[in-house]
Amino acid sequence: MDNSITVYTTNTCPYCIHAKNFLNDQGLEYKEINVQEDVEAAQRLVEETGQMGVPQININGNWVLGFDPEAIMTFVRQDVL
Protein backbone atom coordinates (compact mmCIF):
# COMPACT_ATOMS: atom_id res chain seq x y z
CA MET A 1 0.00 0.00 0.00
CA ASP A 2 1.31 3.44 -0.86
CA ASN A 3 2.24 5.86 1.88
CA SER A 4 2.56 9.61 1.69
CA ILE A 5 5.67 10.44 3.71
CA THR A 6 7.43 13.80 3.89
CA VAL A 7 10.50 14.32 6.09
CA TYR A 8 11.42 17.87 7.07
CA THR A 9 15.15 18.17 7.77
CA THR A 10 18.14 20.47 8.15
CA ASN A 11 21.74 19.99 7.03
CA THR A 12 23.12 19.50 10.55
CA CYS A 13 20.47 17.35 12.24
CA PRO A 14 21.76 13.89 13.25
CA TYR A 15 18.23 12.68 14.08
CA CYS A 16 17.14 13.59 10.56
CA ILE A 17 19.80 11.20 9.24
CA HIS A 18 18.56 8.48 11.64
CA ALA A 19 14.98 9.01 10.47
CA LYS A 20 15.90 8.84 6.78
CA ASN A 21 18.06 5.75 7.35
CA PHE A 22 15.18 4.09 9.21
CA LEU A 23 12.73 4.83 6.40
CA ASN A 24 15.24 3.52 3.85
CA ASP A 25 15.81 0.35 5.93
CA GLN A 26 12.02 -0.21 5.99
CA GLY A 27 11.86 0.20 2.21
CA LEU A 28 9.62 3.26 2.54
CA GLU A 29 9.74 6.00 -0.07
CA TYR A 30 9.62 9.58 1.15
CA LYS A 31 10.00 13.15 0.04
CA GLU A 32 12.60 15.26 1.85
CA ILE A 33 12.21 18.99 2.42
CA ASN A 34 15.24 20.74 3.83
CA VAL A 35 13.84 23.66 5.84
CA GLN A 36 17.31 25.13 6.26
CA GLU A 37 17.43 25.68 2.51
CA ASP A 38 13.71 26.38 1.96
CA VAL A 39 12.68 29.23 4.26
CA GLU A 40 9.09 29.27 2.96
CA ALA A 41 8.70 25.57 3.76
CA ALA A 42 10.11 26.21 7.24
CA GLN A 43 7.53 28.92 7.83
CA ARG A 44 4.67 26.71 6.59
CA LEU A 45 5.87 23.88 8.82
CA VAL A 46 5.85 26.05 11.95
CA GLU A 47 2.43 27.44 11.05
CA GLU A 48 1.01 23.95 10.57
CA THR A 49 2.60 22.14 13.53
CA GLY A 50 3.58 24.90 15.94
CA GLN A 51 6.99 23.22 16.20
CA MET A 52 10.40 24.44 15.09
CA GLY A 53 12.39 21.24 15.69
CA VAL A 54 13.38 18.64 13.12
CA PRO A 55 12.95 16.03 12.00
CA GLN A 56 9.25 16.38 11.56
CA ILE A 57 7.66 13.65 9.53
CA ASN A 58 4.21 13.75 7.97
CA ILE A 59 2.93 10.23 7.36
CA ASN A 60 -0.45 9.93 5.69
CA GLY A 61 -1.55 13.20 7.31
CA ASN A 62 -0.20 12.37 10.78
CA TRP A 63 2.74 14.25 12.33
CA VAL A 64 5.69 12.65 14.10
CA LEU A 65 8.07 15.06 15.83
CA GLY A 66 11.60 13.76 16.17
CA PHE A 67 12.99 10.34 15.34
CA ASP A 68 10.44 7.92 16.78
CA PRO A 69 10.48 4.58 14.94
CA GLU A 70 7.45 3.23 16.82
CA ALA A 71 5.34 6.27 15.96
CA ILE A 72 6.53 6.17 12.36
CA MET A 73 5.44 2.57 11.96
CA THR A 74 2.12 3.29 13.70
CA PHE A 75 1.15 5.66 10.88
CA VAL A 76 2.58 3.65 7.98
CA ARG A 77 -0.08 1.80 6.02
CA GLN A 78 0.96 -1.80 5.92
CA ASP A 79 -0.36 -4.41 3.54
CA VAL A 80 -2.67 -6.82 5.32
CA LEU A 81 -3.36 -10.19 3.74
N, CA, C and O atoms as a GROMACS GRO file, in nm:
protein
  324
    1MET      N    1   0.084  -0.118   0.000
    1MET     CA    2   0.000   0.000   0.000
    1MET      C    3   0.089   0.124   0.000
    1MET      O    4   0.190   0.128   0.070
    2ASP      N    5   0.051   0.222  -0.077
    2ASP     CA    6   0.131   0.344  -0.086
    2ASP      C    7   0.114   0.431   0.038
    2ASP      O    8   0.006   0.441   0.095
    3ASN      N    9   0.224   0.493   0.077
    3ASN     CA   10   0.224   0.586   0.188
    3ASN      C   11   0.265   0.722   0.135
    3ASN      O   12   0.342   0.733   0.040
    4SER      N   13   0.213   0.825   0.197
    4SER     CA   14   0.256   0.961   0.169
    4SER      C   15   0.342   1.006   0.286
    4SER      O   16   0.291   1.033   0.395
    5ILE      N   17   0.474   1.013   0.263
    5ILE     CA   18   0.567   1.044   0.371
    5ILE      C   19   0.654   1.162   0.328
    5ILE      O   20   0.717   1.159   0.222
    6THR      N   21   0.657   1.265   0.412
    6THR     CA   22   0.743   1.380   0.389
    6THR      C   23   0.826   1.401   0.514
    6THR      O   24   0.772   1.409   0.625
    7VAL      N   25   0.957   1.412   0.497
    7VAL     CA   26   1.050   1.432   0.608
    7VAL      C   27   1.107   1.573   0.597
    7VAL      O   28   1.166   1.609   0.496
    8TYR      N   29   1.088   1.651   0.702
    8TYR     CA   30   1.142   1.787   0.708
    8TYR      C   31   1.273   1.782   0.785
    8TYR      O   32   1.277   1.733   0.898
    9THR      N   33   1.380   1.834   0.724
    9THR     CA   34   1.515   1.817   0.777
    9THR      C   35   1.593   1.948   0.773
    9THR      O   36   1.547   2.048   0.718
   10THR      N   37   1.713   1.943   0.833
   10THR     CA   38   1.814   2.047   0.814
   10THR      C   39   1.946   1.977   0.780
   10THR      O   40   1.956   1.855   0.789
   11ASN      N   41   2.045   2.055   0.742
   11ASN     CA   42   2.174   1.999   0.703
   11ASN      C   43   2.251   1.939   0.821
   11ASN      O   44   2.332   1.848   0.801
   12THR      N   45   2.228   1.987   0.941
   12THR     CA   46   2.312   1.950   1.055
   12THR      C   47   2.243   1.863   1.158
   12THR      O   48   2.296   1.843   1.267
   13CYS      N   49   2.128   1.810   1.127
   13CYS     CA   50   2.047   1.735   1.224
   13CYS      C   51   2.080   1.585   1.219
   13CYS      O   52   2.048   1.518   1.121
   14PRO      N   53   2.144   1.533   1.326
   14PRO     CA   54   2.176   1.390   1.325
   14PRO      C   55   2.051   1.301   1.332
   14PRO      O   56   2.051   1.191   1.278
   15TYR      N   57   1.945   1.349   1.399
   15TYR     CA   58   1.823   1.268   1.408
   15TYR      C   59   1.750   1.261   1.275
   15TYR      O   60   1.676   1.166   1.248
   16CYS      N   61   1.771   1.364   1.191
   16CYS     CA   62   1.714   1.359   1.056
   16CYS      C   63   1.778   1.246   0.977
   16CYS      O   64   1.710   1.174   0.903
   17ILE      N   65   1.908   1.230   0.992
   17ILE     CA   66   1.980   1.120   0.924
   17ILE      C   67   1.928   0.986   0.975
   17ILE      O   68   1.905   0.894   0.896
   18HIS      N   69   1.910   0.973   1.107
   18HIS     CA   70   1.856   0.848   1.164
   18HIS      C   71   1.718   0.819   1.106
   18HIS      O   72   1.688   0.705   1.070
   19ALA      N   73   1.634   0.922   1.098
   19ALA     CA   74   1.498   0.902   1.047
   19ALA      C   75   1.501   0.856   0.901
   19ALA      O   76   1.430   0.762   0.864
   20LYS      N   77   1.582   0.922   0.820
   20LYS     CA   78   1.590   0.884   0.678
   20LYS      C   79   1.648   0.743   0.663
   20LYS      O   80   1.600   0.665   0.580
   21ASN      N   81   1.749   0.710   0.740
   21ASN     CA   82   1.806   0.575   0.735
   21ASN      C   83   1.702   0.471   0.775
   21ASN      O   84   1.694   0.365   0.713
   22PHE      N   85   1.623   0.501   0.877
   22PHE     CA   86   1.518   0.409   0.921
   22PHE      C   87   1.416   0.387   0.810
   22PHE      O   88   1.380   0.273   0.779
   23LEU      N   89   1.370   0.496   0.749
   23LEU     CA   90   1.273   0.483   0.640
   23LEU      C   91   1.332   0.402   0.525
   23LEU      O   92   1.263   0.318   0.467
   24ASN      N   93   1.457   0.428   0.491
   24ASN     CA   94   1.524   0.352   0.385
   24ASN      C   95   1.532   0.204   0.422
   24ASN      O   96   1.506   0.117   0.339
   25ASP      N   97   1.570   0.175   0.547
   25ASP     CA   98   1.581   0.035   0.593
   25ASP      C   99   1.446  -0.037   0.587
   25ASP      O  100   1.442  -0.158   0.565
   26GLN      N  101   1.336   0.038   0.605
   26GLN     CA  102   1.202  -0.021   0.599
   26GLN      C  103   1.150  -0.030   0.456
   26GLN      O  104   1.042  -0.083   0.432
   27GLY      N  105   1.228   0.022   0.361
   27GLY     CA  106   1.186   0.020   0.221
   27GLY      C  107   1.075   0.120   0.192
   27GLY      O  108   0.997   0.100   0.098
   28LEU      N  109   1.067   0.227   0.271
   28LEU     CA  110   0.962   0.326   0.254
   28LEU      C  111   1.013   0.446   0.174
   28LEU      O  112   1.119   0.501   0.204
   29GLU      N  113   0.938   0.484   0.073
   29GLU     CA  114   0.974   0.600  -0.007
   29GLU      C  115   0.924   0.725   0.064
   29GLU      O  116   0.819   0.722   0.129
   30TYR      N  117   1.000   0.833   0.051
   30TYR     CA  118   0.962   0.958   0.115
   30TYR      C  119   1.015   1.075   0.035
   30TYR      O  120   1.107   1.063  -0.046
   31LYS      N  121   0.954   1.190   0.061
   31LYS     CA  122   1.000   1.315   0.004
   31LYS      C  123   1.071   1.390   0.116
   31LYS      O  124   1.022   1.394   0.229
   32GLU      N  125   1.187   1.449   0.086
   32GLU     CA  126   1.260   1.526   0.186
   32GLU      C  127   1.251   1.674   0.153
   32GLU      O  128   1.270   1.715   0.038
   33ILE      N  129   1.220   1.754   0.255
   33ILE     CA  130   1.221   1.899   0.242
   33ILE      C  131   1.318   1.953   0.345
   33ILE      O  132   1.299   1.937   0.466
   34ASN      N  133   1.422   2.018   0.296
   34ASN     CA  134   1.524   2.074   0.383
   34ASN      C  135   1.481   2.217   0.419
   34ASN      O  136   1.489   2.307   0.336
   35VAL      N  137   1.436   2.236   0.544
   35VAL     CA  138   1.384   2.366   0.584
   35VAL      C  139   1.495   2.468   0.609
   35VAL      O  140   1.468   2.587   0.622
   36GLN      N  141   1.618   2.422   0.615
   36GLN     CA  142   1.731   2.513   0.626
   36GLN      C  143   1.754   2.583   0.492
   36GLN      O  144   1.799   2.698   0.487
   37GLU      N  145   1.724   2.514   0.385
   37GLU     CA  146   1.743   2.568   0.251
   37GLU      C  147   1.615   2.628   0.192
   37GLU      O  148   1.622   2.707   0.098
   38ASP      N  149   1.500   2.591   0.247
   38ASP     CA  150   1.371   2.638   0.196
   38ASP      C  151   1.298   2.712   0.309
   38ASP      O  152   1.223   2.652   0.386
   39VAL      N  153   1.322   2.841   0.317
   39VAL     CA  154   1.268   2.923   0.426
   39VAL      C  155   1.115   2.925   0.424
   39VAL      O  156   1.052   2.923   0.530
   40GLU      N  157   1.055   2.928   0.306
   40GLU     CA  158   0.909   2.927   0.296
   40GLU      C  159   0.851   2.797   0.352
   40GLU      O  160   0.749   2.799   0.421
   41ALA      N  161   0.916   2.685   0.322
   41ALA     CA  162   0.870   2.557   0.376
   41ALA      C  163   0.884   2.555   0.528
   41ALA      O  164   0.799   2.500   0.597
   42ALA      N  165   0.991   2.614   0.578
   42ALA     CA  166   1.011   2.621   0.724
   42ALA      C  167   0.898   2.699   0.789
   42ALA      O  168   0.846   2.659   0.893
   43GLN      N  169   0.860   2.809   0.729
   43GLN     CA  170   0.753   2.891   0.783
   43GLN      C  171   0.620   2.816   0.780
   43GLN      O  172   0.545   2.820   0.877
   44ARG      N  173   0.591   2.749   0.670
   44ARG     CA  174   0.467   2.671   0.659
   44ARG      C  175   0.464   2.560   0.763
   44ARG      O  176   0.360   2.531   0.822
   45LEU      N  177   0.580   2.497   0.786
   45LEU     CA  178   0.587   2.388   0.882
   45LEU      C  179   0.554   2.438   1.022
   45LEU      O  180   0.477   2.374   1.094
   46VAL      N  181   0.612   2.549   1.062
   46VAL     CA  182   0.585   2.605   1.195
   46VAL      C  183   0.439   2.646   1.207
   46VAL      O  184   0.377   2.624   1.311
   47GLU      N  185   0.384   2.705   1.102
   47GLU     CA  186   0.243   2.744   1.105
   47GLU      C  187   0.152   2.623   1.120
   47GLU      O  188   0.052   2.629   1.191
   48GLU      N  189   0.187   2.513   1.054
   48GLU     CA  190   0.101   2.395   1.057
   48GLU      C  191   0.115   2.315   1.186
   48GLU      O  192   0.015   2.266   1.240
   49THR      N  193   0.238   2.303   1.237
   49THR     CA  194   0.260   2.214   1.352
   49THR      C  195   0.284   2.289   1.483
   49THR      O  196   0.268   2.232   1.591
   50GLY      N  197   0.323   2.416   1.474
   50GLY     CA  198   0.358   2.490   1.594
   50GLY      C  199   0.494   2.450   1.650
   50GLY      O  200   0.529   2.490   1.761
   51GLN      N  201   0.570   2.373   1.576
   51GLN     CA  202   0.699   2.322   1.620
   51GLN      C  203   0.809   2.372   1.528
   51GLN      O  204   0.790   2.384   1.408
   52MET      N  205   0.926   2.399   1.588
   52MET     CA  206   1.040   2.444   1.509
   52MET      C  207   1.146   2.334   1.493
   52MET      O  208   1.235   2.347   1.409
   53GLY      N  209   1.137   2.228   1.572
   53GLY     CA  210   1.239   2.124   1.569
   53GLY      C  211   1.227   2.034   1.448
   53GLY      O  212   1.122   2.026   1.384
   54VAL      N  213   1.335   1.965   1.418
   54VAL     CA  214   1.338   1.864   1.312
   54VAL      C  215   1.406   1.739   1.368
   54VAL      O  216   1.482   1.751   1.465
   55PRO      N  217   1.384   1.624   1.314
   55PRO     CA  218   1.295   1.603   1.200
   55PRO      C  219   1.149   1.610   1.240
   55PRO      O  220   1.111   1.579   1.353
   56GLN      N  221   1.070   1.652   1.146
   56GLN     CA  222   0.925   1.638   1.156
   56GLN      C  223   0.885   1.556   1.035
   56GLN      O  224   0.930   1.581   0.923
   57ILE      N  225   0.802   1.459   1.059
   57ILE     CA  226   0.766   1.365   0.954
   57ILE      C  227   0.614   1.360   0.942
   57ILE      O  228   0.544   1.333   1.039
   58ASN      N  229   0.564   1.386   0.822
   58ASN     CA  230   0.422   1.375   0.797
   58ASN      C  231   0.399   1.242   0.725
   58ASN      O  232   0.450   1.219   0.616
   59ILE      N  233   0.321   1.156   0.791
   59ILE     CA  234   0.293   1.023   0.736
   59ILE      C  235   0.142   1.009   0.721
   59ILE      O  236   0.069   0.996   0.820
   60ASN      N  237   0.097   1.011   0.598
   60ASN     CA  238  -0.045   0.993   0.569
   60ASN      C  239  -0.131   1.092   0.648
   60ASN      O  240  -0.239   1.058   0.695
   61GLY      N  241  -0.080   1.216   0.663
   61GLY     CA  242  -0.155   1.320   0.731
   61GLY      C  243  -0.132   1.328   0.881
   61GLY      O  244  -0.188   1.415   0.948
   62ASN      N  245  -0.050   1.239   0.935
   62ASN     CA  246  -0.020   1.237   1.078
   62ASN      C  247   0.123   1.288   1.101
   62ASN      O  248   0.214   1.254   1.025
   63TRP      N  249   0.143   1.367   1.206
   63TRP     CA  250   0.274   1.425   1.233
   63TRP      C  251   0.348   1.347   1.340
   63TRP      O  252   0.292   1.308   1.442
   64VAL      N  253   0.477   1.323   1.313
   64VAL     CA  254   0.569   1.265   1.410
   64VAL      C  255   0.681   1.367   1.429
   64VAL      O  256   0.748   1.405   1.333
   65LEU      N  257   0.700   1.411   1.553
   65LEU     CA  258   0.807   1.506   1.583
   65LEU      C  259   0.925   1.429   1.638
   65LEU      O  260   0.913   1.356   1.736
   66GLY      N  261   1.040   1.445   1.574
   66GLY     CA  262   1.160   1.376   1.617
   66GLY      C  263   1.170   1.239   1.553
   66GLY      O  264   1.084   1.197   1.475
   67PHE      N  265   1.278   1.169   1.587
   67PHE     CA  266   1.299   1.034   1.534
   67PHE      C  267   1.237   0.935   1.632
   67PHE      O  268   1.292   0.908   1.738
   68ASP      N  269   1.121   0.883   1.594
   68ASP     CA  270   1.044   0.792   1.678
   68ASP      C  271   0.998   0.675   1.592
   68ASP      O  272   0.889   0.679   1.534
   69PRO      N  273   1.082   0.569   1.583
   69PRO     CA  274   1.048   0.458   1.494
   69PRO      C  275   0.912   0.396   1.522
   69PRO      O  276   0.841   0.358   1.428
   70GLU      N  277   0.874   0.384   1.648
   70GLU     CA  278   0.745   0.323   1.682
   70GLU      C  279   0.630   0.408   1.628
   70GLU      O  280   0.534   0.355   1.572
   71ALA      N  281   0.638   0.538   1.646
   71ALA     CA  282   0.534   0.627   1.596
   71ALA      C  283   0.531   0.625   1.444
   71ALA      O  284   0.424   0.626   1.383
   72ILE      N  285   0.648   0.623   1.382
   72ILE     CA  286   0.653   0.617   1.236
   72ILE      C  287   0.577   0.496   1.186
   72ILE      O  288   0.493   0.506   1.097
   73MET      N  289   0.607   0.380   1.243
   73MET     CA  290   0.544   0.257   1.196
   73MET      C  291   0.395   0.252   1.231
   73MET      O  292   0.318   0.183   1.163
   74THR      N  293   0.354   0.323   1.335
   74THR     CA  294   0.212   0.329   1.370
   74THR      C  295   0.131   0.392   1.257
   74THR      O  296   0.018   0.350   1.229
   75PHE      N  297   0.189   0.492   1.191
   75PHE     CA  298   0.115   0.566   1.088
   75PHE      C  299   0.138   0.514   0.946
   75PHE      O  300   0.071   0.558   0.853
   76VAL      N  301   0.232   0.422   0.930
   76VAL     CA  302   0.258   0.365   0.798
   76VAL      C  303   0.149   0.264   0.766
   76VAL      O  304   0.116   0.177   0.848
   77ARG      N  305   0.093   0.277   0.647
   77ARG     CA  306  -0.008   0.180   0.602
   77ARG      C  307   0.064   0.053   0.558
   77ARG      O  308   0.147   0.055   0.467
   78GLN      N  309   0.032  -0.055   0.625
   78GLN     CA  310   0.096  -0.180   0.592
   78GLN      C  311  -0.002  -0.271   0.521
   78GLN      O  312  -0.122  -0.274   0.552
   79ASP      N  313   0.050  -0.346   0.425
   79ASP     CA  314  -0.036  -0.441   0.354
   79ASP      C  315  -0.081  -0.550   0.450
   79ASP      O  316  -0.001  -0.608   0.524
   80VAL      N  317  -0.210  -0.576   0.447
   80VAL     CA  318  -0.267  -0.682   0.532
   80VAL      C  319  -0.325  -0.787   0.439
   80VAL      O  320  -0.405  -0.756   0.351
   81LEU      N  321  -0.285  -0.910   0.459
   81LEU     CA  322  -0.336  -1.019   0.374
   81LEU      C  323  -0.467  -1.070   0.425
   81LEU      O  324  -0.524  -1.162   0.366
   0.00000   0.00000   0.00000
